[in-house]
Amino acid sequence: MISELQVGVITQTHGIRGEVKVFPTTDDAGRFKKLKEVIVETEKERLTMEIEGVKFFKQYAILKFKGFDSINDMEKYKGAKLLVSREKAVRLKKDEYFVADLIGMQVVTEDGAPLGNLKNVLETGANDVYVVEMEEGKEALLPAIKECILKIDMEKAVMTVHIMDGLL
């Protein structure tokens, strides 16, 4: 399992006082109000920044970092990932998983036959959909519902599924 989880991406600056627009990559954008600091990662650097202020505009979180007080201070962080350590991540309920932990997992059918590897998780209104990459580059879309996803073994990184009629 990875030690840090992505919670957002800085899309652009906001105003002239050092604020940035952040596209949340977390289910609960309100979690930014509870965060005290994040790891800002660009291609060239990683640094921990203390969050001084949070507000929301449309689907974005607007963040202000302590010690970064002008648009020029934040311009170079456009496109940067915002990460938190696993210890500071939100607590999961039973049968909930971080998407980052599921990606790459081996997917097998209930009779043990290999189906492929989990490539992506699509978030839809009703339930998530797991994208499984099968042989020859084909993809299977499996709804993340109890009737289809029978077991997830995080230690072995194996997901056991029931293929419902019409899915393949």
Backbone as CSV, one residue per row, in Angstrom:
resi,resn,N_x,N_y,N_z,CA_x,CA_y,CA_z,C_x,C_y,C_z
1,MET,0.829,-1.180,0.000,0.000,0.000,0.000,0.879,1.250,0.000
2,ILE,0.388,2.257,-0.653,1.147,3.500,-0.718,0.993,4.270,0.594
3,SER,1.990,5.092,0.926,1.984,5.786,2.213,1.309,7.152,2.152
4,GLU,1.124,7.688,0.933,0.483,8.994,0.785,-0.662,8.901,-0.215
5,LEU,-1.693,9.677,0.043,-2.872,9.676,-0.809,-3.104,11.067,-1.376
6,GLN,-3.488,11.123,-2.643,-3.743,12.405,-3.293,-5.140,12.889,-2.918
7,VAL,-5.225,14.171,-2.501,-6.518,14.745,-2.141,-6.937,15.868,-3.078
8,GLY,-6.018,16.318,-3.945,-6.366,17.388,-4.857,-5.231,17.752,-5.788
9,VAL,-5.561,18.657,-6.735,-4.579,19.171,-7.695,-4.790,20.680,-7.786
10,ILE,-3.693,21.437,-7.691,-3.786,22.888,-7.858,-3.994,23.166,-9.340
11,THR,-5.103,23.818,-9.674,-5.401,24.077,-11.082,-4.891,25.439,-11.530
12,GLN,-5.027,26.438,-10.637,-4.570,27.780,-10.991,-4.555,28.660,-9.752
13,THR,-3.983,29.845,-9.903,-4.006,30.802,-8.802,-5.392,31.422,-8.729
14,HIS,-5.685,32.029,-7.578,-6.994,32.660,-7.370,-6.742,34.004,-6.699
15,GLY,-6.926,35.068,-7.422,-6.663,36.387,-6.873,-5.174,36.689,-6.831
16,ILE,-4.825,37.743,-6.080,-3.421,38.173,-6.046,-2.758,37.948,-4.691
17,ARG,-3.485,37.373,-3.734,-2.956,37.228,-2.375,-2.419,35.833,-2.071
18,GLY,-2.116,35.043,-3.090,-1.498,33.740,-2.862,-2.457,32.578,-2.741
19,GLU,-3.732,32.803,-2.990,-4.686,31.693,-2.930,-4.616,30.876,-4.216
20,VAL,-4.996,29.597,-4.123,-5.019,28.722,-5.298,-6.345,27.978,-5.364
21,LYS,-6.766,27.678,-6.601,-7.933,26.828,-6.832,-7.443,25.395,-6.842
22,VAL,-8.133,24.556,-6.088,-7.771,23.148,-5.991,-8.954,22.308,-6.450
23,PHE,-8.684,21.418,-7.414,-9.700,20.453,-7.819,-9.578,19.263,-6.875
24,PRO,-10.602,19.002,-6.039,-10.512,17.900,-5.085,-10.528,16.538,-5.783
25,THR,-9.654,15.649,-5.364,-9.661,14.278,-5.866,-10.048,13.340,-4.728
26,THR,-10.816,13.857,-3.815,-11.319,13.121,-2.673,-12.843,13.160,-2.718
27,ASP,-13.483,12.180,-2.131,-14.945,12.134,-2.117,-15.550,13.297,-1.343
28,ASP,-14.849,13.775,-0.322,-15.383,14.805,0.553,-14.493,16.037,0.509
29,ALA,-14.870,17.018,-0.310,-14.071,18.236,-0.422,-14.060,19.012,0.892
30,GLY,-15.053,18.817,1.733,-15.107,19.481,3.022,-13.955,19.102,3.941
31,ARG,-13.255,18.017,3.607,-12.137,17.578,4.436,-11.013,18.599,4.457
32,PHE,-10.959,19.504,3.460,-9.905,20.521,3.450,-10.013,21.433,4.672
33,LYS,-11.231,21.614,5.190,-11.407,22.452,6.378,-10.744,21.825,7.598
34,LYS,-10.619,20.512,7.622,-10.026,19.808,8.768,-8.517,19.632,8.623
35,LEU,-8.001,19.755,7.405,-6.567,19.567,7.189,-5.775,20.771,7.673
36,LYS,-4.679,20.502,8.332,-3.807,21.584,8.789,-2.645,21.798,7.818
37,GLU,-2.239,20.724,7.135,-1.137,20.826,6.181,-1.274,19.758,5.108
38,VAL,-0.633,20.005,3.978,-0.589,19.045,2.877,0.829,19.016,2.315
39,ILE,1.130,17.950,1.618,2.391,17.856,0.892,2.105,18.307,-0.532
40,VAL,2.829,19.307,-0.997,2.673,19.817,-2.357,3.796,19.220,-3.182
41,GLU,3.405,18.493,-4.247,4.399,17.787,-5.063,4.328,18.259,-6.503
42,THR,5.457,18.768,-6.990,5.592,19.115,-8.397,6.610,18.152,-8.993
43,GLU,6.912,18.316,-10.265,7.924,17.461,-10.883,9.308,17.728,-10.303
44,LYS,9.505,18.931,-9.752,10.832,19.327,-9.289,11.008,19.322,-7.774
45,GLU,9.901,19.406,-7.017,10.049,19.515,-5.568,8.840,18.960,-4.820
46,ARG,9.075,18.721,-3.533,8.035,18.297,-2.586,8.221,19.114,-1.325
47,LEU,7.153,19.749,-0.875,7.266,20.460,0.380,5.947,20.421,1.121
48,THR,6.046,20.506,2.430,4.861,20.526,3.270,4.442,21.976,3.461
49,MET,3.169,22.247,3.185,2.636,23.600,3.337,1.509,23.584,4.358
50,GLU,1.521,24.580,5.226,0.488,24.729,6.241,-0.695,25.490,5.645
51,ILE,-1.887,24.940,5.824,-3.093,25.575,5.296,-3.540,26.664,6.259
52,GLU,-3.671,27.877,5.731,-4.062,29.031,6.536,-5.552,29.340,6.395
53,GLY,-6.110,29.062,5.216,-7.516,29.358,4.993,-8.107,28.480,3.909
54,VAL,-9.408,28.205,4.044,-10.130,27.367,3.083,-11.491,27.988,2.823
55,LYS,-11.862,28.065,1.552,-13.229,28.420,1.174,-13.565,27.624,-0.081
56,PHE,-14.796,27.681,-0.504,-15.225,26.868,-1.638,-15.892,27.732,-2.690
57,PHE,-15.653,27.363,-3.955,-16.268,28.052,-5.085,-16.573,27.007,-6.144
58,LYS,-17.860,26.809,-6.411,-18.321,25.763,-7.337,-17.739,24.428,-6.896
59,GLN,-17.054,23.703,-7.806,-16.509,22.394,-7.420,-15.092,22.493,-6.863
60,TYR,-14.579,23.706,-6.672,-13.200,23.898,-6.234,-13.109,24.266,-4.757
61,ALA,-11.971,23.885,-4.172,-11.597,24.397,-2.857,-10.582,25.509,-3.123
62,ILE,-10.729,26.620,-2.450,-9.779,27.722,-2.570,-8.919,27.676,-1.308
63,LEU,-7.614,27.434,-1.479,-6.720,27.309,-0.333,-5.743,28.467,-0.270
64,LYS,-5.439,28.849,0.951,-4.401,29.850,1.219,-3.383,29.175,2.118
65,PHE,-2.111,29.212,1.715,-1.046,28.588,2.489,-0.271,29.636,3.275
66,LYS,0.078,29.293,4.489,0.812,30.207,5.369,2.182,30.522,4.764
67,GLY,2.517,31.822,4.706,3.823,32.247,4.210,3.888,32.443,2.706
68,PHE,2.804,32.169,2.008,2.734,32.363,0.554,1.656,33.417,0.326
69,ASP,2.092,34.672,0.169,1.149,35.785,0.231,0.921,36.538,-1.070
70,SER,1.487,36.040,-2.174,1.234,36.725,-3.445,1.035,35.709,-4.557
71,ILE,0.436,36.187,-5.623,0.210,35.333,-6.791,1.542,34.777,-7.306
72,ASN,2.609,35.576,-7.211,3.922,35.142,-7.695,4.475,33.974,-6.882
73,ASP,4.158,33.921,-5.585,4.612,32.818,-4.736,4.009,31.486,-5.169
74,MET,2.790,31.527,-5.697,2.058,30.283,-5.982,2.011,29.904,-7.458
75,GLU,2.400,30.782,-8.328,2.326,30.547,-9.776,3.023,29.240,-10.187
76,LYS,4.167,28.945,-9.596,4.943,27.760,-9.992,4.318,26.447,-9.523
77,TYR,3.269,26.522,-8.703,2.649,25.303,-8.194,1.401,24.877,-8.978
78,LYS,1.112,25.552,-10.085,-0.007,25.122,-10.934,0.249,23.688,-11.391
79,GLY,-0.751,22.834,-11.251,-0.629,21.435,-11.659,-0.039,20.543,-10.585
80,ALA,0.349,21.109,-9.448,0.943,20.320,-8.365,-0.113,19.438,-7.698
81,LYS,0.315,18.267,-7.267,-0.550,17.360,-6.524,-0.524,17.738,-5.057
82,LEU,-1.656,17.592,-4.394,-1.735,17.770,-2.951,-1.906,16.390,-2.330
83,LEU,-1.004,16.039,-1.435,-0.988,14.712,-0.825,-1.131,14.815,0.689
84,VAL,-1.650,13.759,1.285,-1.662,13.628,2.741,-1.109,12.255,3.079
85,SER,-0.508,12.154,4.250,-0.019,10.850,4.690,-1.221,9.966,5.011
86,ARG,-1.023,8.680,4.953,-2.115,7.735,5.231,-2.683,7.965,6.641
87,GLU,-1.829,8.366,7.581,-2.289,8.610,8.944,-3.277,9.778,9.017
88,LYS,-3.156,10.739,8.099,-4.034,11.910,8.104,-5.218,11.749,7.143
89,ALA,-5.323,10.596,6.533,-6.429,10.337,5.607,-7.720,10.124,6.402
90,VAL,-8.841,10.277,5.718,-10.129,10.048,6.374,-10.244,8.581,6.777
91,ARG,-10.954,8.341,7.842,-11.176,6.969,8.315,-12.215,6.301,7.425
92,LEU,-11.925,5.091,7.014,-12.845,4.360,6.147,-13.796,3.506,6.962
93,LYS,-14.992,3.338,6.446,-15.965,2.444,7.057,-15.701,1.031,6.560
94,LYS,-16.419,0.090,7.140,-16.300,-1.301,6.716,-16.623,-1.406,5.225
95,ASP,-15.858,-2.186,4.497,-16.031,-2.418,3.060,-15.821,-1.159,2.221
96,GLU,-15.066,-0.176,2.736,-14.651,0.983,1.947,-13.138,0.895,1.765
97,TYR,-12.674,1.351,0.596,-11.253,1.259,0.266,-10.822,2.530,-0.444
98,PHE,-9.544,2.861,-0.312,-8.995,3.957,-1.090,-8.766,3.453,-2.505
99,VAL,-9.149,4.248,-3.498,-8.987,3.873,-4.899,-7.530,3.519,-5.185
100,ALA,-6.605,4.287,-4.628,-5.175,4.041,-4.866,-4.751,2.648,-4.426
101,ASP,-5.423,2.087,-3.418,-5.090,0.739,-2.948,-5.686,-0.337,-3.842
102,LEU,-6.741,-0.012,-4.562,-7.402,-1.002,-5.425,-6.736,-1.127,-6.803
103,ILE,-6.218,-0.015,-7.317,-5.620,-0.018,-8.660,-4.476,-1.020,-8.716
104,GLY,-4.490,-1.847,-9.766,-3.449,-2.850,-9.956,-3.779,-4.203,-9.347
105,MET,-4.856,-4.265,-8.588,-5.253,-5.503,-7.927,-5.625,-6.575,-8.956
106,GLN,-5.257,-7.814,-8.680,-5.639,-8.926,-9.553,-7.119,-9.230,-9.337
107,VAL,-7.857,-9.427,-10.431,-9.279,-9.726,-10.359,-9.494,-11.156,-10.852
108,VAL,-10.175,-11.955,-10.017,-10.465,-13.344,-10.368,-11.961,-13.590,-10.232
109,THR,-12.450,-14.577,-10.995,-13.862,-14.940,-10.889,-14.054,-15.819,-9.658
110,GLU,-15.299,-16.058,-9.297,-15.591,-16.830,-8.091,-15.079,-18.270,-8.162
111,ASP,-14.842,-18.800,-9.358,-14.268,-20.146,-9.478,-12.737,-20.112,-9.570
112,GLY,-12.146,-18.914,-9.345,-10.695,-18.793,-9.296,-10.010,-18.485,-10.614
113,ALA,-10.769,-18.366,-11.697,-10.175,-18.075,-13.005,-9.750,-16.605,-13.071
114,PRO,-8.524,-16.337,-13.546,-8.090,-14.938,-13.650,-8.905,-14.172,-14.690
115,LEU,-9.317,-12.955,-14.338,-10.073,-12.106,-15.257,-9.185,-10.986,-15.797
116,GLY,-8.339,-10.425,-14.941,-7.448,-9.334,-15.349,-6.991,-8.538,-14.142
117,ASN,-6.625,-7.286,-14.382,-6.173,-6.396,-13.314,-7.046,-5.147,-13.279
118,LEU,-7.299,-4.660,-12.068,-8.096,-3.451,-11.910,-7.285,-2.261,-12.405
119,LYS,-7.826,-1.582,-13.398,-7.124,-0.484,-14.071,-7.593,0.879,-13.579
120,ASN,-8.892,0.998,-13.253,-9.440,2.301,-12.891,-10.737,2.110,-12.120
121,VAL,-11.143,3.165,-11.418,-12.437,3.181,-10.736,-13.175,4.411,-11.220
122,LEU,-14.349,4.186,-11.818,-15.179,5.287,-12.302,-16.229,5.584,-11.248
123,GLU,-16.362,6.859,-10.916,-17.375,7.250,-9.940,-18.625,7.684,-10.691
124,THR,-19.706,6.975,-10.450,-20.983,7.303,-11.069,-21.948,7.720,-9.964
125,GLY,-23.115,8.110,-10.323,-24.085,8.542,-9.322,-24.534,7.428,-8.397
126,ALA,-24.838,6.267,-8.943,-25.396,5.189,-8.142,-24.318,4.413,-7.378
127,ASN,-23.310,3.966,-8.071,-22.224,3.189,-7.461,-20.976,3.338,-8.315
128,ASP,-19.841,3.019,-7.728,-18.600,3.038,-8.499,-18.620,1.894,-9.507
129,VAL,-17.808,2.043,-10.542,-17.657,0.991,-11.552,-16.171,0.680,-11.664
130,TYR,-15.824,-0.591,-11.531,-14.432,-1.024,-11.624,-14.109,-1.376,-13.070
131,VAL,-13.024,-0.796,-13.585,-12.563,-1.073,-14.942,-11.458,-2.115,-14.831
132,VAL,-11.727,-3.308,-15.398,-10.766,-4.405,-15.343,-10.155,-4.583,-16.726
133,GLU,-8.821,-4.515,-16.786,-8.123,-4.731,-18.046,-7.872,-6.229,-18.207
134,MET,-8.469,-6.795,-19.262,-8.350,-8.225,-19.527,-7.288,-8.447,-20.602
135,GLU,-7.122,-9.694,-20.996,-6.162,-10.039,-22.054,-6.496,-9.285,-23.337
136,GLU,-5.489,-9.079,-24.147,-5.624,-8.422,-25.454,-6.149,-6.992,-25.338
137,GLY,-6.008,-6.370,-24.170,-6.396,-4.974,-23.997,-7.892,-4.734,-23.851
138,LYS,-8.690,-5.787,-23.824,-10.128,-5.608,-23.637,-10.407,-5.184,-22.199
139,GLU,-11.540,-4.503,-22.009,-11.918,-4.046,-20.680,-13.276,-4.603,-20.279
140,ALA,-13.405,-4.889,-18.997,-14.686,-5.285,-18.422,-15.069,-4.210,-17.411
141,LEU,-16.323,-3.808,-17.414,-16.833,-2.827,-16.467,-17.709,-3.547,-15.453
142,LEU,-17.277,-3.527,-14.195,-17.995,-4.245,-13.150,-18.545,-3.260,-12.126
143,PRO,-19.850,-3.311,-11.852,-20.405,-2.415,-10.841,-19.905,-2.807,-9.449
144,ALA,-19.580,-1.837,-8.640,-19.082,-2.097,-7.288,-20.266,-2.304,-6.348
145,ILE,-20.942,-3.441,-6.549,-22.082,-3.805,-5.712,-21.831,-5.192,-5.132
146,LYS,-22.477,-5.508,-4.020,-22.232,-6.768,-3.318,-22.533,-7.991,-4.175
147,GLU,-23.496,-7.871,-5.093,-23.836,-9.018,-5.945,-22.722,-9.338,-6.940
148,CYS,-21.881,-8.369,-7.221,-20.822,-8.547,-8.214,-19.436,-8.675,-7.562
149,ILE,-19.131,-7.844,-6.600,-17.828,-7.868,-5.925,-17.994,-8.705,-4.659
150,LEU,-17.483,-9.930,-4.702,-17.708,-10.869,-3.606,-16.731,-10.687,-2.456
151,LYS,-15.459,-10.423,-2.781,-14.444,-10.336,-1.736,-13.274,-9.499,-2.227
152,ILE,-12.733,-8.688,-1.328,-11.512,-7.944,-1.616,-10.506,-8.306,-0.535
153,ASP,-9.407,-8.937,-0.944,-8.340,-9.327,-0.022,-7.190,-8.344,-0.212
154,MET,-7.101,-7.363,0.690,-6.081,-6.324,0.569,-4.673,-6.890,0.741
155,GLU,-4.511,-7.886,1.608,-3.178,-8.451,1.852,-2.635,-9.162,0.614
156,LYS,-3.484,-9.900,-0.067,-3.055,-10.635,-1.268,-3.246,-9.814,-2.535
157,ALA,-3.907,-8.658,-2.433,-4.212,-7.789,-3.573,-5.014,-8.538,-4.637
158,VAL,-6.074,-9.223,-4.168,-6.932,-10.003,-5.057,-8.396,-9.642,-4.793
159,MET,-9.115,-9.413,-5.885,-10.553,-9.139,-5.820,-11.272,-10.310,-6.481
160,THR,-12.218,-10.886,-5.755,-13.013,-11.994,-6.283,-14.370,-11.452,-6.705
161,VAL,-14.766,-11.775,-7.955,-15.998,-11.209,-8.494,-16.926,-12.292,-9.044
162,HIS,-18.191,-11.959,-9.072,-19.217,-12.774,-9.727,-19.580,-12.034,-11.024
163,ILE,-19.448,-12.711,-12.141,-19.775,-12.079,-13.425,-21.271,-12.254,-13.663
164,MET,-21.990,-11.144,-13.532,-23.437,-11.172,-13.730,-23.740,-11.292,-15.222
165,ASP,-24.887,-11.846,-15.553,-25.280,-12.006,-16.958,-25.222,-10.675,-17.685
166,GLY,-24.614,-10.674,-18.856,-24.562,-9.500,-19.708,-23.395,-8.559,-19.452
167,LEU,-22.559,-8.830,-18.452,-21.442,-7.927,-18.157,-20.271,-8.088,-19.119
168,LEU,-20.070,-9.285,-19.634,-18.932,-9.509,-20.543,-19.377,-9.654,-21.977
